[in-house]
Amino acid sequence: MQELMDRGELLRDEAIHREALRSAELFEGVSANALELNRLFVRCHRDLAVRSEASVGRQHLGAARGALLALLHRTGRGMTIMEVAEVLDVTPPAASKLAEALEKHGWVERSANPDDARSVLLLLTRSGRREAEASLPEMYARVTASWSDFSDDEQVTLIHLLTKLRLHLRAQG
């Protein structure tokens, strides 16, 4: 791939490209580029998810649990399940399951919400804060390394394009 980049040629996963072309030929009005983009995006998502997962202590956390640990550490305050769900873009039941997983390790605890007796606040425990401070720098370094071949301008362009895609997909319902 580096050789292609050095010559200024288009980078392309030929297997994905051929598969998209063959699939698009089967149905009228189907875009081979759209199929190729979708397949490539799914594969990149999977590869990035693996690289961004956190290993905390001797316990392996998936990306979503690591995201909750990072969120509670970053905010430095208690958060309701609804707030967590909104920030992490998951359903409230999914946010609750993430919290339960971290509670089992002793990294998160639930506390009464003084502003709303119907809800509880999720708080990092001392142990959770120690685990976050030990694992997050490594996790963030792996994420940063994943994007190191992209200039700042390329990263900003990709952020723009992915945000545009996300807004389009949400508008479609």
Secondary structure, 3 states (H helix, E strand, C coil): CHHHHHCCCCCCCHHHHHHHHHHHHHCCCCCHHHHHHHHHHHHHHHHHHHHHCCEECCEECCHHHHHHHHHHHHHCCCECHHHHHHHHCCCHHHHHHHHHHHHHCCCEEEEECCCCCCCEEEEECHHHHHHHHHHHHHHHHHHHHHCCCCCHHHHHHHHHHHHHHHHHHHHHC
